[in-house]
Each structure stands twice: as structure tokens, then as C-alpha cells.
Amino acid sequence: MLPANLADDAPWKQRFHAPSILFSRIAWQDPARGVVVSNQSGVYQVYAWDVPAGTLRAITDHPTGVAFGGISPDGRYLFYHEDEGGNEIGHFYRVPFDGGEPLCLTPDFAPYASYSISQSVDGRLLGFMTASAEGFNAYTMKVAEDGTLGRPKRRYHSAALSFGPVLAHDADRAVIATNEGESGYQFRL
């Protein structure tokens, strides 16, 4: 048996440094635009994806990384959850696909955990879930045609593990998965 190769450039170590894609999504109404979460920089970051060109442009650059991103149905905006020092507790931000200043969606909220944000395909409503010591809360925000956001409105609360909301095409319905009233990791909609 050969001794283990423990050199910094050992092939088995290089495999752990290979870039990977954690998440990707293409905009519903603009298939030329997408969002990718990749560790090509060394830690996971959110990238604007020019689908036809196959190129990625970094949207986030946080030392501890950003592990979740989303894209609006029309491809105009990217969303991500920025935490405080890698603790997964923070706020959702929206940034124009073409670049620009990030906008905090919830500046008046205490920091929260979340990996769930969606927008109705017609673009009129944005929905997201927050998690804190008080439980899980689903919020919606109206979105004007020019992209202006309304104030968050709480639509659901539960002490039980909950995900969503996933918004219907025209924003008249939402689906939330929760294990309220269930045992273990069984969920109901």
C-alpha cells in the first residue's frame, strides 16, 4: 500500500476545490437571463447569468458567501439573502440584473433566517418567509410596474417549520408547506 499523498496539490484535495453550482434558475419571461449560485470564487456567491453568452457576473462578494439567490420573472432583478458573518441571519436584498445598488427589502425588520422568496409570474406580488425565535412568517409585497415595492404585509404565522410562499401566476393564491400538526418532517400544503 502506498503512503497517502498529503501534499497541497494532491489530486484528491483538488477535487474539493473544483467549482460547483449550488443553484440556478432562468427568468420565466426572459430566458436570456438567469441567476446562479456558484463557488467559482472560492465561496458561494450570487451571479447574474447571461444565458446565451454563458457568462456569469458576480452580484455578491461576501467573505462568508451567499448561498441563495432568486430572479424576478421578467429578469429585471436578482434577489439574495445577506447574512451577518455567515450565521444565516440577515435580510433579503434586490439588485437590478444589469447592476446597481442593492435595495434592502426589509430595513425595518429584525434580522431573520430565510431561503424562500418568490414573485408571481405577472410580477405584481413578491412573497417571502422569515424565521426567527417567534416562528415562521410569510409576507407579501406589492410590486408596481416601475419596480417600486410596497410595504411588507404579514399573511401567515406559525411556530412550526414552514416554507414558501410560492405565488400563483396572477398572485391570487399562494402555497405554503408547513409541518404544523404533523410529526417529524412530514409537510402539508
Phi, psi and chi 1 to 4 in degrees:
 res  aa     phi    psi   chi1   chi2   chi3   chi4
   1 MET       -  135.1  179.6  177.4 -113.7      -
   2 LEU   -81.2  148.9  -63.2  173.2      -      -
   3 PRO   -67.4  150.2   18.6  -25.0      -      -
   4 ALA   -64.1  136.5      -      -      -      -
   5 ASN   -83.8  106.9 -179.5   -7.3      -      -
   6 LEU  -104.6   11.3  -58.3  177.9      -      -
   7 ALA   -63.9  152.6      -      -      -      -
   8 ASP   -58.0  -31.7  -72.0  -17.3      -      -
   9 ASP   -99.6   18.4   63.0  -12.1      -      -
  10 ALA   -58.2  137.5      -      -      -      -
  11 PRO   -52.7  -39.2  -27.0   35.2      -      -
  12 TRP   -67.3  -29.2   69.3  -89.3      -      -
  13 LYS   -75.7  -36.7  -73.9 -175.3  177.4 -178.8
  14 GLN   -60.7  -32.3  -65.2  -55.5  -48.6      -
  15 ARG   -58.9  -33.6 -172.8  178.2   69.9 -149.8
  16 PHE   -77.2  -11.5  -68.3   99.0      -      -
  17 HIS  -103.9    0.5  -63.5  -73.0      -      -
  18 ALA   -67.8  134.2      -      -      -      -
  19 PRO   -61.5  144.0  -18.6   28.8      -      -
  20 SER  -139.3  160.7   65.3      -      -      -
  21 ILE  -106.4  122.6  -67.5  174.5      -      -
  22 LEU   -85.7  -33.7 -178.1   63.5      -      -
  23 PHE  -157.7  144.7  173.8   85.6      -      -
  24 SER  -150.5  150.7   66.0      -      -      -
  25 ARG  -155.7  143.7  177.4  160.5  -70.1  151.5
  26 ILE  -105.0  142.3  -66.3  174.1      -      -
  27 ALA   -63.6  135.2      -      -      -      -
  28 TRP   -56.4  -46.3  -78.9   86.8      -      -
  29 GLN   -97.2   -5.7  -61.8  166.6   -3.8      -
  30 ASP  -141.6   84.3 -172.5   -9.3      -      -
  31 PRO   -67.3    0.2   19.4  -26.8      -      -
  32 ALA   -85.2   -8.8      -      -      -      -
  33 ARG  -122.0  142.1  -69.0 -179.3  168.9 -164.4
  34 GLY  -150.8  177.7      -      -      -      -
  35 VAL  -128.5  141.4   61.5      -      -      -
  36 VAL  -134.9  139.5  168.1      -      -      -
  37 VAL  -111.2  117.5  175.9      -      -      -
  38 SER  -139.3  156.8  172.5      -      -      -
  39 ASN  -104.3   26.6   66.6  -11.9      -      -
  40 GLN   -60.7  -21.2   71.8  179.5   25.9      -
  41 SER   -89.2   -5.7   70.1      -      -      -
  42 GLY   117.6  -31.4      -      -      -      -
  43 VAL  -133.6  156.4  -64.6      -      -      -
  44 TYR   -64.8  131.8  -74.3  105.2      -      -
  45 GLN  -137.4  164.5  -58.4  -69.2  -12.8      -
  46 VAL   -93.8  135.5  176.3      -      -      -
  47 TYR  -126.7  140.7  -66.2   84.9      -      -
  48 ALA   -79.8  130.8      -      -      -      -
  49 TRP  -111.0  113.7  175.2   20.7      -      -
  50 ASP   -83.0   98.8  179.8  -32.8      -      -
  51 VAL   -61.3  -50.5  176.9      -      -      -
  52 PRO   -60.6  -39.0  -21.9   31.6      -      -
  53 ALA   -81.2  -21.2      -      -      -      -
  54 GLY    73.2   22.2      -      -      -      -
  55 THR  -104.5  152.7   57.7      -      -      -
  56 LEU  -118.8  138.9  -58.2  177.8      -      -
  57 ARG  -124.8  123.9 -178.7  175.3   36.9   81.5
  58 ALA   -62.3  131.9      -      -      -      -
  59 ILE  -102.7  -36.2  -65.0  -61.4      -      -
  60 THR  -114.8  157.5   60.5      -      -      -
  61 ASP  -151.6   71.1 -177.8   21.4      -      -
  62 HIS  -108.0  134.7  -60.8  -74.3      -      -
  63 PRO   -53.8  -35.8  -19.9   27.5      -      -
  64 THR   -94.1   -2.5   57.6      -      -      -
  65 GLY    88.8  169.3      -      -      -      -
  66 VAL  -133.7  119.8  177.4      -      -      -
  67 ALA  -101.3    5.9      -      -      -      -
  68 PHE  -144.5  137.6  173.9   76.5      -      -
  69 GLY  -148.3  157.6      -      -      -      -
  70 GLY  -142.6  170.0      -      -      -      -
  71 ILE  -137.0  142.1 -170.7  165.4      -      -
  72 SER   -69.3  154.1   63.0      -      -      -
  73 PRO   -57.1  -33.5  -24.8   33.6      -      -
  74 ASP   -86.2   -3.5   60.1    9.1      -      -
  75 GLY    78.4    6.8      -      -      -      -
  76 ARG   -75.6  -28.6  -72.3  172.4   49.1 -165.1
  77 TYR  -133.6  150.1  -61.5  101.8      -      -
  78 LEU  -112.3  149.0  -62.4  171.7      -      -
  79 PHE  -123.0  147.0  -58.2   95.9      -      -
  80 TYR  -154.9  158.4   60.8   91.8      -      -
  81 HIS  -104.7  115.9 -173.3  -96.8      -      -
  82 GLU  -100.3  121.4  179.9  176.8  -56.6      -
  83 ASP  -100.5  178.8   66.6   22.1      -      -
  84 GLU  -104.4   93.7  -60.4  169.7   -3.1      -
  85 GLY    74.6   27.8      -      -      -      -
  86 GLY    85.2   12.3      -      -      -      -
  87 ASN   -92.8    3.0   64.6    2.3      -      -
  88 GLU    65.6   14.6  -61.3 -177.5    7.2      -
  89 ILE  -115.4  120.3  -51.6  -65.1      -      -
  90 GLY  -174.1 -135.8      -      -      -      -
  91 HIS  -141.7  156.0  -67.0  -89.9      -      -
  92 PHE   -82.3  142.8  -87.7  117.1      -      -
  93 TYR  -127.2  153.1  -75.3   80.4      -      -
  94 ARG  -125.0  136.3 -179.3 -177.7   80.7  172.5
  95 VAL  -135.7  140.9   63.8      -      -      -
  96 PRO   -59.5  140.8  -23.3   33.7      -      -
  97 PHE   -55.2  -40.3 -176.9   90.0      -      -
  98 ASP   -77.8   -0.7  -66.8  -36.2      -      -
  99 GLY   106.6  160.9      -      -      -      -
 100 GLY   141.8 -174.2      -      -      -      -
 101 GLU   -77.3  135.3  -71.8  -59.5  -49.3      -
 102 PRO   -68.1  145.8  -13.0   23.4      -      -
 103 LEU  -115.2  121.8  171.6   70.5      -      -
 104 CYS   -71.1  126.2 -178.9      -      -      -
 105 LEU   -77.8  -22.6  -59.1 -177.7      -      -
 106 THR  -134.9   57.5   54.7      -      -      -
 107 PRO   -62.8  -24.6   23.9  -33.0      -      -
 108 ASP   -91.0   -1.7  -61.1  -29.3      -      -
 109 PHE   -87.3  148.1  -76.6   30.9      -      -
 110 ALA   -66.9  152.0      -      -      -      -
 111 PRO   -55.1  146.7  -26.4   36.5      -      -
 112 TYR  -144.0  162.5   51.3   84.9      -      -
 113 ALA   -94.1  147.6      -      -      -      -
 114 SER  -174.5  145.9 -174.8      -      -      -
 115 TYR  -134.7   28.1  -77.3  101.2      -      -
 116 SER  -137.6  110.0 -176.0      -      -      -
 117 ILE  -145.3  139.8 -170.4  166.3      -      -
 118 SER  -149.5  162.3   67.8      -      -      -
 119 GLN  -134.1  140.6 -168.9  167.8   -3.1      -
 120 SER   -60.7  148.2   60.2      -      -      -
 121 VAL   -61.3  -31.4  175.9      -      -      -
 122 ASP   -75.0   -5.3   69.9    5.4      -      -
 123 GLY    81.3   -0.4      -      -      -      -
 124 ARG   -80.2  -17.7  -66.4 -176.4  -57.3  133.1
 125 LEU  -140.9  137.4 -159.0   64.0      -      -
 126 LEU  -112.4  138.4 -176.1   67.2      -      -
 127 GLY  -132.6  145.8      -      -      -      -
 128 PHE  -154.2  157.9   58.9   93.4      -      -
 129 MET  -111.7  139.0 -175.4   74.2   67.9      -
 130 THR  -117.5  149.7   65.7      -      -      -
 131 ALA  -130.0  133.3      -      -      -      -
 132 SER  -150.4 -174.8   66.3      -      -      -
 133 ALA   -60.9  -24.4      -      -      -      -
 134 GLU   -82.2  -10.0  -70.5   76.4   39.3      -
 135 GLY   124.1 -157.3      -      -      -      -
 136 PHE  -111.6  132.4  -65.2   80.9      -      -
 137 ASN  -129.6  130.3  -66.8  -68.1      -      -
 138 ALA   -99.6  132.7      -      -      -      -
 139 TYR  -123.2  153.8  -68.5   89.3      -      -
 140 THR  -127.3  154.6   60.7      -      -      -
 141 MET  -135.9  132.7  -61.5  172.0   77.2      -
 142 LYS   -71.8  145.7  -70.2 -176.6  179.2 -179.1
 143 VAL  -123.4  118.8 -177.9      -      -      -
 144 ALA   -76.1  163.3      -      -      -      -
 145 GLU   -57.2  -32.5  -77.4 -171.3   36.6      -
 146 ASP   -83.5    3.3   67.8   -3.7      -      -
 147 GLY    93.7   -6.6      -      -      -      -
 148 THR   -61.4  136.3  -56.8      -      -      -
 149 LEU  -101.3  140.6  -62.7  171.3      -      -
 150 GLY   -80.8 -178.7      -      -      -      -
 151 ARG   -79.3  146.2  -61.4 -156.8   38.0   83.9
 152 PRO   -62.8  138.3  -18.1   28.8      -      -
 153 LYS  -123.9  122.5 -176.5  173.9 -178.0  179.6
 154 ARG   -72.3  131.4 -171.3  167.8   81.9  167.4
 155 ARG  -116.8  -15.6  -57.9  -67.5 -174.2  154.5
 156 TYR  -158.1  144.4  172.6   81.5      -      -
 157 HIS  -142.2  141.3  169.6   78.9      -      -
 158 SER  -156.5  147.3  177.1      -      -      -
 159 ALA   -80.2  -15.3      -      -      -      -
 160 ALA   -85.6  154.4      -      -      -      -
 161 LEU   -54.6  127.3 -179.3   60.4      -      -
 162 SER  -141.6  146.1  -58.8      -      -      -
 163 PHE  -130.5  153.3  -61.5   98.3      -      -
 164 GLY   122.6 -159.3      -      -      -      -
 165 PRO   -79.8  149.3   30.7  -33.5      -      -
 166 VAL   -99.4  121.4  175.6      -      -      -
 167 LEU   -93.6  140.7  -59.4  169.7      -      -
 168 ALA   -64.4  162.4      -      -      -      -
 169 HIS   -48.8  -48.1  171.7   61.2      -      -
 170 ASP  -101.4   15.1   56.5    2.9      -      -
 171 ALA    67.2   18.6      -      -      -      -
 172 ASP   -92.0   -6.1   65.4  -18.0      -      -
 173 ARG  -144.1  159.2  -68.3 -179.8 -167.2   87.4
 174 ALA  -142.9  150.6      -      -      -      -
 175 VAL  -117.9  133.4  175.9      -      -      -
 176 ILE  -126.5  135.7  -67.0  171.5      -      -
 177 ALA   -99.2  130.8      -      -      -      -
 178 THR  -143.6  150.8 -178.2      -      -      -
 179 ASN  -102.5   19.5   69.3   -8.6      -      -
 180 GLU   -60.0  126.0 -172.4  170.8  -11.9      -
 181 GLY    79.4    3.2      -      -      -      -
 182 GLU  -113.5  167.8  -59.4  -69.1  -23.6      -
 183 SER  -108.0  145.1   60.4      -      -      -
 184 GLY    62.3 -137.8      -      -      -      -
 185 TYR  -101.7   35.7  -76.5  106.1      -      -
 186 GLN   -88.7  137.6  -65.3  178.4  -17.7      -
 187 PHE  -123.2  155.0  -69.7   87.7      -      -
 188 ARG  -125.0  158.2   64.1  171.7   76.9  175.0
 189 LEU  -101.4      -  -59.9  177.1      -      -
